[in-house]
Structure formats: structure tokens, C-alpha cells
């Protein structure tokens, strides 16, 4: 797998993923735990980057800085402001038929970045049908703990800010 790296390539933390293996990330928060099964086939560069960052502890202590009830919870910004990242980007253009449905995990990007661009900020869809265009690299899907994601998803105000601190304590990676 050869990934194009934008920004500062020396900061890239790409995990070496083995073909044919299933990778999962258990996200432990102060509000409970949920597990993501990564879309390594659909988004090999995005998942290698996210897993590499998680293995280095990049996400530990970060918060869900954006919570929009019935839409998404968003985290992965080391600054907690919505404008931070790892200092580099990867690109995995999502399939045109991608549906951002409850439990799907995808990467956030700015409006002026190309489709499929990702850094470290990710979101989990909490609404049934949110109507997003296929512009956001797919990271995976929640396979355990969707109730925790839904609980976190209720902790947002009208300005998309959390009403309580929701901290990612650790993301533990496993493969099988």
C-alpha cells in the first residue's frame, strides 16, 4: 500500500496492516466504551493512519469537541477546538454509494479539502439518515457499544458544543 501524504510527511504515523486481518479499535471514554471495526479495504491509508496514531497514544486525553444530537459526535482533535490535527493528511476517496448511517465512523475534513482527505478528526454518525454526500473517508463502523455512542450523542447543545466533557481515555487496537 502506497499512501500519498499531504502536509508534513515526517509526521505520518502509518501502521503496517496485514492483508486478510480484521482490525478493531476499542474506544474507552469517561462515558463508556465502544468498538470500531476498521474499513481497511475501503480506506487503507485512512485506517493505517488512524491505527498508527492510536497505537502511539495520539487520541488519549482528547475530547469529543463537537456533539450534534441526532447527527454526529466528533473528536480526534489534539487541541479540542475543531481545527487541530496530526500535521499530515491522507486521502481515501469514499465509494460514490457511501451512506452515512447510524454507527458509521468517518473522517472529518474542511470544506476546501478534496473528497476523502483525513487527518485525525473523526465522527460517528448518531442519526438514522443524515444525508451527507460521499466526501468523507470511511474509517469503519461501530460494532459494539452503539448505546454508548447514542448516549454521548445526546450531550450536545444547540451550538454543537458538548454539555459535559466527553474524554477519549484510550483507543486500544486489536487484530484477528
N, C-alpha and C positions, 0 to 999 in steps of 0.2 A: 504494500500500500504506500503510495507516494502522496503526501498531503501538501497542498500549496499553503504556505504560511504567510499571512499578512501581518503588518506591524513589525515587531522585533522578533525574528525567528529564534534568537538565542534564548528567549524566554519560554519557548514552546515546551510543554510537558506532555509528550505523546507516549502513551503506554503501548507496549508491544502486545497486541491482541492475537491470540491463536485462532486460526480458522477452525470453524466447526464447534467452538465452545460457546456456551451461553454465559453472558456476564450480567451480574446484578449488583445494584448498589443499595445498601440499606441506609436510609437517611434517618438518623436519630436526632430528633428535635426536643426542645423542652415541652412540647405539646403531644409527643408520641412519635412513633416510628412508622415509616412506610418504605416500601421496596420498589425500585425501578428495575425493570428488565430492559437492558440497553438494546437499541436497534443497530447492532454492529454491521449488518449487511446493508441497510438503507443509508446509514450515515457513519461510515468507517472512520473518517477523520474527526468528526464531532465527538463520537464516542471515545476514540483513543485519547483525545484531548481532555475530555471531562474526567475519564477514569484516571489519567495521569495526574491531573490536578487533585482529584480526590485522594489518590494514594500519597500525595505529598502533604496532605492536610490543608490544602488551599481553602476549602469551604468551612473548616472548623471555626466556629465562633461568628460566622456571618449570619445575617438575618434575612427573613423574608421581608423585604423593604416595600413591596407593593402587593396589596391584597385587595382584589376587586370581587366582592361577593357575587356568586353566580357566573364568574368569568374565569379568573386565574389567580394563582398565588405565584409571586416571582421573587427569586433570590439569586444568590451566587455573585453578588457584587461585594468585593472586599471593603469598599468604602461605605456601604449601606445607603448610598444616595441615589442609586439608579444610573450612575454614569461611570462606574468603575469596571475594571476587567483585569485579565491576566497580562496585558501588554502585547498580545498577539491575537490573531483570528485564524479560523479555518473556514472552509466552505464545503458544505454538502447540500446541493440543491435538492429540496424535497420532491417526491413524486407529485405530478400535477393533480392526482386524485386524493392527496392527503386530506384527511378530515380531522380537524382539531376537536376531538370529543372528550368527554369527561375521562380523566385519568391519563390522557396523552401528555407526555413531557417533551417540550421543545425548547429551543434556544431563542432567547430574546435578541433583537438587533435593532439598530436605529433605522429610521425610515429611508435614509440615504445609502445604506449599505446594500450590496447585492443580495438577492434571494439566497437563503441558506447560510449566510455568514453567522459565525458564532464565536463568542469569546468565552466568558464564564457564566454569564447570567442566563438562567433558565426559568421556565414557567411550567406549572402543572395546570391543565385545564380543569376547572371545577364546575363549569356549566355543561348542560346536556349538548347543546349545539351553539357554538359561539361565533360561527360564520367568518373565521379568519381565512384569508387567502393562503395558498400553499407557498408562503415566503419564509417560513421558519424551519430551520433544520430540526428534524425529528431526533430526539435523544432516546426515547423509549416510551414505555407505558408503566403505570403503577400496577403491580401485580399482587401487592399485599398492602393493607393499611389505607385503602381509599377512604375509609371513615375518618382517619386522622387528617388526610388532605382536606376533606369536606369540612371538618371542624376548624382547621386553620383558615379555610376559605370564608368562614363566617366572621372572621376577626378583622374585617376591613371597614373603613368609614366611607362616606360619600366622596372623599377626595383621594381614594385609593391608598390611604395610609393604614397601617396596622393599628388596631385599638389596643393591642397587647404586644409585647416583644415576643417574637417567634424566632428562636435561635436554632441554627443548624449546629448541633454539638459535634457531629461526626458523620462522615459518609464512608461506610465500610464496603469494600469491593470484594466480590467472590465470583468464582467461575466454576462451571461444571461441564 
